Amino acid sequence: VDRGEPVQDAAIRETREESNLPVRIVRLLNVYSYPDHPVIVIVFVAEAVAGEPSAGDETLEAGTFLPEDIPWSELAFPSTAQALREYLATDGEGAIITTAGSDVELRALPPQPRDIP
């Protein structure tokens, strides 16, 4: 999050930078923090509004995965696995995965946009 940037705007910007997807925030999934770890992770559920995921400037590759195909052992951060499990338990239609170097980051996004009541 850049200084002065609303966290929802940062999530939209980061998703576009990493996966080349414009998204619309649907809701807050959760906020994750861990003892002895200075970073707080805020995870939103979002929908792609157009296009297909592709590698952005900060990403080596991007694609969609069915829940059973998520590479759990390759996830770099506990918050990623925790957020995905929570998302899949509640909404779970798919996920966007992006990789940067040896780090793997997933953003939970349904593969098809849908209307939200």
SULLINVEN-V608421 format. One record per pair of residues at least 12 apart in sequence whose ideal C-beta (glycine too) atoms are under 6 Angstrom apart, sorted by sequence separation. I is the first residue (numbers start at 1). J is the second residue. If there is no record, write none. Layout:
BEGIN
I_J ; I_J
END
This chain:
BEGIN
30_43 ; 95_108 ; 96_109 ; 29_43 ; 28_44 ; 29_45 ; 94_110 ; 8_25 ; 93_110 ; 94_111 ; 27_45 ; 25_44 ; 26_45 ; 26_46 ; 25_46 ; 26_47 ; 67_88 ; 87_108 ; 84_106 ; 23_46 ; 24_47 ; 23_48 ; 24_49 ; 67_92 ; 80_106 ; 21_48 ; 22_49 ; 76_103 ; 22_50 ; 76_104 ; 75_104 ; 21_51 ; 64_94 ; 65_95 ; 74_104 ; 21_53 ; 65_97 ; 11_44 ; 19_53 ; 20_54 ; 7_42 ; 20_56 ; 62_98 ; 18_56 ; 41_79 ; 61_99 ; 17_56 ; 59_98 ; 60_99 ; 18_58 ; 43_83 ; 17_58 ; 18_59 ; 59_100 ; 58_100 ; 19_62 ; 53_96 ; 32_79 ; 64_111 ; 29_83 ; 30_86 ; 29_87 ; 48_109 ; 45_108 ; 46_109 ; 47_110 ; 49_113 ; 47_113 ; 19_96 ; 19_98 ; 18_98 ; 26_116 ; 15_107
END
